[in-house]
Amino acid sequence: MSEPVYFYAKGYVAQILLDNAWNKTIDLSSPQLAWPWAETHPVGKIHFPRLGQSFTILNNTSTESLAFGPGNVENTSLPGENGNICIAGHRDSFFNGIKNLKLSDVVRIESIGKEQLFQINEINIVTPDEIEWLQNTDQAVLTLITCYPFEYIGEAPKRYIIRAKLILEESC
């Protein structure tokens, strides 16, 4: 019983340290580690305004990274870039709330020097081998990915995909 509590507590404490590293990253305009031995660093911040949630986005989706927060899927656009910005997170921790997002909800992405607003226009449940959601796009889009069903115990058989279109981009 204590192992799952430790797992979740570690992740949420890490978000505090990652928030600090993200703020330093913005101030210095270069990636900053949240702790000296970290194998990942912040590349942005994702906000779900209607849910009142926000999380620091890490630069990859390694097992270690996803234990601490959502990660930018390798070989996809980074927050602030043009193209398909794919962000994955665990359904039983940081991305559990995305099950409550609805079509037309807004998601805000912070990156170094830029803020992007996306509006959800698709919600899909797919099999893990449907990887076209990771393909690059000509325009900035946001793709959120987590496992499905949300209450499933063990390795979930499906993926929950949210796709959002860019509606506003501002330099900051």
PEVENGI-V850172 format. One record per pair of residues at least 12 apart in sequence whose ideal C-beta (glycine too) atoms are under 8 Angstrom apart, sorted by sequence separation. I is the first residue (numbers start at 0). J is the second residue. D is the distance in Angstrom with one decimal. If there is no record, write none. Layout:
<<I:J:D> <I:J:D>>
//
This chain:
<<20:32:6.2> <30:42:7.4> <43:55:7.7> <44:56:6.3> <56:68:6.9> <57:69:7.1> <58:70:7.1> <59:71:6.7> <60:72:5.6> <105:117:6.9> <106:118:7.9> <132:144:6.9> <146:158:6.3> <147:159:4.0> <20:33:4.0> <43:56:4.3> <55:68:5.3> <56:69:5.6> <57:70:4.4> <58:71:5.8> <60:73:6.6> <71:84:7.2> <72:85:3.8> <105:118:5.6> <106:119:6.8> <145:158:7.2> <146:159:7.1> <19:33:6.9> <41:55:4.8> <42:56:5.5> <54:68:5.2> <56:70:6.8> <57:71:6.9> <59:73:5.8> <71:85:7.0> <72:86:6.9> <104:118:7.3> <105:119:7.7> <144:158:5.9> <145:159:5.1> <41:56:6.6> <42:57:6.9> <54:69:5.5> <56:71:5.8> <71:86:5.9> <72:87:5.5> <103:118:6.0> <104:119:4.9> <144:159:7.3> <17:33:4.7> <24:40:7.3> <41:57:6.4> <42:58:4.7> <70:86:6.9> <103:119:6.4> <144:160:5.8> <16:33:4.1> <24:41:5.5> <40:57:7.0> <41:58:7.5> <69:86:5.1> <70:87:5.9> <102:119:5.5> <103:120:7.8> <143:160:7.2> <16:34:6.1> <39:57:4.5> <40:58:5.5> <69:87:6.4> <70:88:7.3> <101:119:7.0> <102:120:6.6> <142:160:6.6> <143:161:4.1> <39:58:5.6> <58:77:7.8> <69:88:3.5> <100:119:6.0> <102:121:7.8> <142:161:7.2> <143:162:8.0> <13:33:6.8> <20:40:6.7> <21:41:4.1> <39:59:5.9> <68:88:7.2> <102:122:6.6> <141:161:7.9> <142:162:5.5> <143:163:7.6> <20:41:5.3> <101:122:8.0> <141:162:7.2> <142:163:7.9> <21:43:7.8> <39:61:6.8> <56:78:6.0> <65:87:7.1> <100:122:7.5> <140:162:6.2> <141:163:4.3> <21:44:5.8> <38:61:6.9> <65:88:6.8> <117:140:7.4> <124:147:5.5> <140:163:6.7> <17:41:5.5> <39:63:6.6> <45:69:6.4> <65:89:5.7> <69:93:5.2> <84:108:6.9> <115:139:6.6> <117:141:4.3> <140:164:5.9> <141:165:7.6> <38:63:5.7> <39:64:4.3> <68:93:5.6> <69:94:6.2> <140:165:6.7> <18:44:7.9> <38:64:7.6> <115:141:7.7> <132:158:8.0> <138:164:7.7> <139:165:4.2> <60:87:5.0> <138:165:6.7> <30:58:7.3> <39:67:7.2> <43:71:7.5> <132:160:5.3> <42:71:5.5> <79:108:7.3> <127:156:7.8> <129:158:7.4> <139:168:7.2> <56:86:5.9> <78:108:4.8> <80:110:7.8> <126:156:7.6> <127:157:7.4> <132:162:7.3> <39:70:7.4> <78:109:7.1> <79:110:2.9> <126:157:6.3> <127:158:5.7> <78:110:3.9> <79:111:6.6> <125:157:6.6> <126:158:7.2> <45:78:7.8> <77:110:7.0> <79:112:7.1> <108:141:6.7> <124:157:5.3> <125:158:5.2> <21:55:5.0> <33:67:7.9> <43:77:7.2> <44:78:8.0> <54:88:7.4> <79:113:4.2> <124:158:7.3> <20:55:7.5> <42:77:5.4> <43:78:3.2> <78:113:8.0> <106:141:6.1> <124:159:5.9> <125:160:5.8> <42:78:5.8> <43:79:6.8> <79:115:6.8> <123:159:7.8> <124:160:7.4> <18:55:5.7> <78:115:7.3> <106:143:7.6> <122:159:7.7> <123:160:4.6> <17:55:3.9> <122:160:7.3> <54:93:5.2> <121:160:7.5> <122:161:5.5> <123:162:7.5> <14:54:6.3> <17:57:7.4> <121:161:7.1> <122:162:7.8> <14:55:6.1> <45:86:6.3> <121:162:4.0> <119:161:5.8> <120:162:6.3> <121:163:7.9> <119:162:7.4> <120:163:6.3> <52:96:5.3> <119:163:4.6> <120:164:5.2> <118:163:5.8> <50:96:4.9> <97:143:5.8> <117:163:3.6> <118:164:5.9> <85:132:7.2> <117:164:6.4> <85:133:5.6> <97:145:6.3> <117:165:5.7> <118:166:4.8> <47:96:6.4> <50:99:6.1> <94:143:7.1> <116:165:7.4> <117:166:6.5> <17:67:6.5> <47:97:7.3> <50:100:7.1> <83:133:7.1> <115:165:6.0> <116:166:5.2> <17:68:6.0> <49:100:7.3> <83:134:6.6> <94:145:4.1> <98:149:5.1> <116:167:4.1> <49:101:8.0> <56:108:7.8> <83:135:5.4> <115:167:7.2> <116:168:7.6> <13:66:7.7> <14:67:7.1> <47:100:6.7> <82:135:5.1> <83:136:4.5> <115:168:5.0> <13:67:4.0> <14:68:5.8> <82:136:5.7> <95:149:6.5> <114:168:7.4> <13:68:6.9> <49:104:5.3> <82:137:7.7> <84:139:6.9> <86:141:7.3> <88:143:7.6> <90:145:4.3> <113:168:6.6> <114:169:5.1> <10:66:5.8> <49:105:7.4> <81:137:8.0> <82:138:7.9> <84:140:7.1> <86:142:7.3> <87:143:7.7> <88:144:7.8> <89:145:6.8> <90:146:4.7> <113:169:7.1> <9:66:6.9> <10:67:5.6> <47:104:7.6> <48:105:6.0> <81:138:7.0> <82:139:6.5> <83:140:5.4> <84:141:5.1> <85:142:4.5> <86:143:5.6> <87:144:4.4> <88:145:5.6> <89:146:7.5> <90:147:6.8> <106:163:5.6> <113:170:5.8> <114:171:5.4> <9:67:7.6> <10:68:7.0> <48:106:8.0> <75:133:6.0> <81:139:5.0> <82:140:7.8> <84:142:7.0> <85:143:8.0> <86:144:7.2> <87:145:6.7> <91:149:7.6> <112:170:5.9> <113:171:6.6> <47:106:6.1> <48:107:6.5> <74:133:7.6> <76:135:7.1> <80:139:7.4> <83:142:5.8> <85:144:6.4> <90:149:5.1> <112:171:6.4> <6:66:7.0> <46:106:7.0> <75:135:7.2> <45:106:6.6> <46:107:4.1> <72:133:6.2> <90:151:7.9> <98:159:7.1> <100:161:6.2> <105:166:7.5> <45:107:7.4> <46:108:7.6> <97:159:7.1> <45:108:5.8> <46:109:7.4> <76:139:7.4> <44:108:7.4> <45:109:7.9> <97:161:6.1> <43:108:5.7> <44:109:4.2> <90:155:6.8> <43:109:5.6> <43:110:4.6> <75:142:7.7> <42:110:7.0> <90:159:7.1> <72:144:7.1> <10:92:5.6> <10:93:7.1> <28:111:5.7> <28:112:7.4> <7:92:6.2> <25:111:6.1> <24:111:6.6>>
//
